[in-house]
Amino acid sequence: MAPTNVASTRPCPVCESGASLAFHHPDADLYRCADCDHCFSDIESMRSAEPYDARYYEQTHRNWFEHPHVWLFERIRQCIGAVGPAPTVLDVGCGRGDFLRWLHEKEPTWELTGIDLSPNDPQPGITLRQGDVFSMDTRCQFDVVMNLAVIEHVADVRRFIGVLRERCRPGGMVIVMTINDRSTLYAAARLLRRVGLTAAFDRVYERHHLNHFNVGSLGKLLALGGLRAERTILHNTPMDAVDMPAANRFVTVVRRAGVCGVFMLGALSGRTFLQTIVCRVPDSPASI
């Protein structure tokens, strides 16, 4: 049953234009902006918040964290290397520090720092902080500020981009990786929902993602934040990293085959599941 007292419009988190109700989801109502096409969850309608405890890493999204995206790691390393011979790097929302550990093995002279709400064990050659990037000392600046699959979890994305820019030195680099709501995977989930098959839709739009960016809405957000996009990497996640709960092995095999086919179509059409944007911070100040 559709919820009552649903607002007709909500302000878009990206461009602040009016967004209309697009879908009802078991976790929260979803709105889409008519201007930038951004899709987002209405927090006021959210049934419950996603807990980021040990279960999030070890059960709910175990495959994601057990199979790091090394292909993407290598391309990010190449981008960071263009900044200078010994860059300082901040990974915002570093999770368990998988990327930083991989990067330290490849580039042991780089100065690496990670911050996350969850606690982390000490790692050699890496400074790990527990806390919120919004509360970091404003005097802390880095050559590269990056976040992988983080911004979609943040409610105030305009403020978040502003903070990333503040933490990056003028002329430095900001790297953002997130999902793509206009990918073939999302399109397939919406299509299946129309014929009564809701499992994929409920999964991709579940509560731990508050914002569902597309290439255009992410680009607009970064531009509004005073960042200049230099490179866009369109890619899928490794198949082994796909979290795919199912009642039995046969259903799991069928779903994996379907996702693999959708990923291949996305790669051919440029509508991949994930997107990574590499940006430069201008030398002159700006505000969002």
C-alpha positions as CSV (number, residue, x, y, z in Angstrom):
1,M,0.0,0.0,0.0
2,A,1.3,3.5,-0.9
3,P,2.1,5.6,2.1
4,T,-0.2,8.5,3.0
5,N,0.9,12.1,3.5
6,V,3.5,11.9,0.8
7,A,5.0,15.3,-0.3
8,S,4.4,16.2,-3.9
9,T,7.9,17.7,-4.3
10,R,11.2,17.7,-2.5
11,P,14.3,19.9,-3.0
12,C,16.9,18.1,-5.0
13,P,20.1,17.5,-2.9
14,V,22.2,18.4,-6.0
15,C,20.7,21.5,-7.7
16,E,17.9,22.3,-5.2
17,S,15.2,22.2,-7.9
18,G,11.9,20.6,-7.2
19,A,11.9,16.8,-7.4
20,S,8.8,14.7,-7.8
21,L,7.9,11.3,-6.3
22,A,9.2,8.6,-8.6
23,F,8.8,5.3,-6.7
24,H,7.6,3.8,-3.5
25,H,10.3,1.6,-2.0
26,P,10.0,-0.6,1.1
27,D,12.8,1.4,2.8
28,A,11.9,5.0,1.7
29,D,10.1,7.0,-1.0
30,L,12.3,7.9,-4.0
31,Y,12.2,11.3,-5.8
32,R,13.7,12.3,-9.1
33,C,14.7,15.9,-10.1
34,A,13.2,17.2,-13.3
35,D,16.2,19.5,-13.8
36,C,19.3,17.3,-13.3
37,D,17.6,13.9,-13.3
38,H,19.1,13.1,-9.8
39,C,17.3,10.3,-7.9
40,F,17.3,10.3,-4.1
41,S,15.7,8.8,-1.0
42,D,13.3,10.9,1.1
43,I,14.9,10.7,4.5
44,E,11.7,11.7,6.2
45,S,9.9,8.7,4.8
46,M,12.8,6.3,5.7
47,R,11.6,3.4,7.7
48,S,14.9,2.8,9.5
49,A,18.6,3.8,9.0
50,E,21.3,1.5,7.8
51,P,23.6,0.4,10.6
52,Y,27.3,0.6,9.7
53,D,28.5,-2.1,12.2
54,A,30.5,-5.3,11.7
55,R,27.6,-7.0,10.0
56,Y,27.7,-4.4,7.2
57,Y,31.2,-5.4,6.3
58,E,31.1,-9.1,7.2
59,Q,27.6,-10.2,6.2
60,T,25.4,-7.7,4.2
61,H,28.1,-6.6,1.8
62,R,30.7,-9.3,2.4
63,N,31.5,-10.0,-1.3
64,W,32.1,-6.3,-2.0
65,F,34.7,-6.0,0.7
66,E,36.3,-9.4,0.1
67,H,36.9,-8.7,-3.6
68,P,38.6,-5.3,-3.9
69,H,38.3,-3.5,-7.3
70,V,42.0,-3.8,-8.2
71,W,41.4,-2.7,-11.8
72,L,40.1,0.6,-10.6
73,F,42.7,0.9,-7.9
74,E,45.5,0.8,-10.5
75,R,43.9,3.5,-12.6
76,I,43.4,5.7,-9.6
77,R,47.1,5.1,-8.6
78,Q,48.1,6.3,-12.1
79,C,46.0,9.5,-11.7
80,I,47.4,10.2,-8.3
81,G,51.0,9.7,-9.6
82,A,50.4,12.6,-12.0
83,V,50.1,15.0,-9.0
84,G,53.8,14.7,-8.0
85,P,56.5,12.4,-6.8
86,A,55.3,12.0,-3.2
87,P,51.7,13.0,-2.9
88,T,49.7,13.2,0.3
89,V,46.5,11.3,0.0
90,L,43.3,11.4,2.1
91,D,40.8,8.5,1.6
92,V,37.4,9.7,3.0
93,G,35.2,6.9,4.2
94,C,38.1,4.4,3.8
95,G,36.2,1.5,5.4
96,R,38.6,-1.2,6.4
97,G,41.4,0.6,4.5
98,D,41.6,-1.9,1.6
99,F,42.6,0.7,-1.0
100,L,45.1,2.4,1.3
101,R,46.8,-1.0,2.1
102,W,47.0,-1.8,-1.6
103,L,48.3,1.6,-2.4
104,H,51.0,1.5,0.3
105,E,52.3,-1.8,-1.2
106,K,52.6,-0.2,-4.6
107,E,53.8,3.3,-3.4
108,P,55.5,2.9,0.0
109,T,56.9,6.5,-0.1
110,W,53.4,8.2,-0.4
111,E,51.9,9.7,2.7
112,L,48.5,8.0,3.1
113,T,45.7,8.9,5.5
114,G,42.2,7.4,5.9
115,I,39.2,8.5,7.9
116,D,36.1,6.5,8.6
117,L,33.3,6.4,11.2
118,S,34.2,2.8,12.0
119,P,37.3,1.9,14.0
120,N,40.4,0.4,12.3
121,D,43.4,-1.5,13.5
122,P,46.8,0.3,13.0
123,Q,48.3,-0.3,9.6
124,P,52.1,0.2,8.8
125,G,52.7,3.2,6.7
126,I,49.1,4.5,6.9
127,T,47.5,7.0,9.3
128,L,44.0,5.9,10.1
129,R,41.5,8.1,11.9
130,Q,38.1,7.3,13.3
131,G,35.7,10.2,12.9
132,D,33.7,12.4,10.6
133,V,35.4,14.3,7.7
134,F,33.2,17.3,8.5
135,S,34.9,17.7,11.9
136,M,38.5,17.4,10.7
137,D,40.8,20.3,11.3
138,T,40.3,22.8,8.5
139,R,44.1,23.3,8.4
140,C,44.6,19.7,7.2
141,Q,45.0,19.7,3.4
142,F,46.2,17.0,1.0
143,D,47.4,16.8,-2.5
144,V,44.6,14.2,-3.3
145,V,41.3,13.8,-1.5
146,M,39.3,10.8,-2.6
147,N,36.3,8.7,-1.7
148,L,35.2,5.4,-3.2
149,A,31.5,4.4,-2.9
150,V,30.8,6.9,-0.1
151,I,29.0,10.0,-1.4
152,E,25.8,7.9,-2.1
153,H,25.5,7.3,1.6
154,V,25.7,11.1,2.5
155,A,22.5,13.1,2.9
156,D,24.0,16.6,2.4
157,V,26.0,16.0,-0.8
158,R,26.6,19.7,-1.5
159,R,28.2,20.2,1.9
160,F,30.2,17.0,1.5
161,I,31.7,18.1,-1.8
162,G,32.5,21.5,-0.2
163,V,34.4,19.7,2.6
164,L,36.3,17.5,0.1
165,R,37.4,20.7,-1.7
166,E,38.5,22.4,1.5
167,R,40.6,19.4,2.5
168,C,42.4,19.5,-0.9
169,R,45.1,22.0,-1.6
170,P,44.7,24.4,-4.5
171,G,45.7,22.7,-7.7
172,G,45.2,19.3,-6.1
173,M,43.0,16.4,-7.1
174,V,39.6,15.2,-5.9
175,I,38.4,11.7,-6.9
176,V,34.8,10.5,-6.5
177,M,33.5,7.0,-7.3
178,T,29.8,6.2,-7.0
179,I,26.9,4.4,-8.6
180,N,25.1,5.3,-11.9
181,D,21.3,5.4,-11.7
182,R,21.1,5.5,-15.5
183,S,23.2,2.3,-15.9
184,T,21.8,-0.8,-17.6
185,L,21.6,-2.5,-14.2
186,Y,19.4,0.2,-12.7
187,A,17.3,0.2,-15.9
188,A,16.8,-3.5,-15.7
189,A,15.8,-3.3,-12.1
190,R,13.2,-0.7,-12.9
191,L,11.9,-2.7,-15.9
192,L,11.6,-5.9,-13.8
193,R,9.6,-4.0,-11.2
194,R,7.1,-3.0,-13.8
195,V,6.3,-6.6,-14.5
196,G,6.0,-7.5,-10.8
197,L,9.6,-8.7,-10.1
198,T,10.8,-6.4,-7.3
199,A,13.9,-8.1,-5.9
200,A,16.4,-6.3,-8.0
201,F,14.7,-2.9,-7.6
202,D,14.5,-3.3,-3.8
203,R,18.2,-4.3,-3.7
204,V,19.7,-1.4,-5.8
205,Y,17.5,1.3,-4.1
206,E,17.8,0.0,-0.6
207,R,18.3,2.3,2.4
208,H,22.1,2.4,2.6
209,H,22.1,4.5,-0.6
210,L,20.5,7.9,0.0
211,N,21.6,9.4,-3.3
212,H,21.5,7.6,-6.7
213,F,23.7,9.7,-9.0
214,N,23.8,9.6,-12.8
215,V,26.7,10.9,-14.8
216,G,25.0,14.2,-15.4
217,S,23.9,14.8,-11.8
218,L,27.3,13.9,-10.4
219,G,29.0,16.2,-12.9
220,K,26.7,19.1,-12.0
221,L,27.3,18.6,-8.3
222,L,31.1,18.7,-8.8
223,A,30.9,21.8,-11.0
224,L,28.7,23.6,-8.4
225,G,31.4,22.7,-5.9
226,G,34.0,24.5,-7.9
227,L,35.7,21.3,-9.2
228,R,36.9,20.9,-12.8
229,A,36.4,17.3,-14.1
230,E,39.5,16.1,-15.9
231,R,38.6,12.4,-16.5
232,T,35.6,10.2,-16.3
233,I,36.1,6.4,-15.9
234,L,33.0,4.3,-16.6
235,H,33.2,0.8,-15.2
236,N,31.4,-2.1,-13.5
237,T,32.3,-3.7,-10.3
238,P,34.0,-7.2,-10.4
239,M,31.4,-9.9,-10.6
240,D,32.9,-11.6,-7.6
241,A,32.2,-8.4,-5.6
242,V,28.4,-8.4,-6.4
243,D,26.4,-9.1,-3.3
244,M,23.6,-11.4,-4.4
245,P,21.5,-13.0,-1.7
246,A,19.3,-15.8,-2.9
247,A,17.2,-18.7,-1.5
248,N,19.2,-21.4,-3.3
249,R,22.2,-22.0,-5.5
250,F,20.1,-22.3,-8.7
251,V,18.6,-18.8,-8.2
252,T,22.0,-17.4,-7.4
253,V,23.4,-18.8,-10.7
254,V,20.5,-17.4,-12.7
255,R,20.9,-14.0,-11.1
256,R,24.6,-13.9,-11.6
257,A,24.2,-14.7,-15.3
258,G,21.6,-12.0,-15.6
259,V,23.9,-9.4,-13.9
260,C,26.8,-10.5,-16.0
261,G,24.8,-9.9,-19.2
262,V,23.6,-6.5,-18.0
263,F,27.1,-5.5,-17.1
264,M,28.3,-6.5,-20.6
265,L,25.6,-4.4,-22.2
266,G,26.4,-1.5,-19.9
267,A,30.1,-1.6,-20.9
268,L,29.2,-1.7,-24.6
269,S,26.7,1.2,-24.3
270,G,28.6,3.4,-21.9
271,R,25.9,2.9,-19.2
272,T,28.0,1.1,-16.6
273,F,27.0,0.5,-13.0
274,L,29.8,2.6,-11.6
275,Q,31.5,5.9,-12.4
276,T,34.7,7.5,-11.2
277,I,35.3,11.2,-11.8
278,V,38.8,12.7,-11.4
279,C,38.7,16.5,-10.7
280,R,41.2,19.3,-10.2
281,V,40.8,22.0,-7.6
282,P,41.3,25.5,-9.1
283,D,43.9,27.7,-7.5
284,S,41.3,30.4,-6.8
285,P,38.7,29.9,-3.9
286,A,35.1,29.0,-4.6
287,S,32.0,28.2,-2.6
288,I,29.1,25.9,-2.9
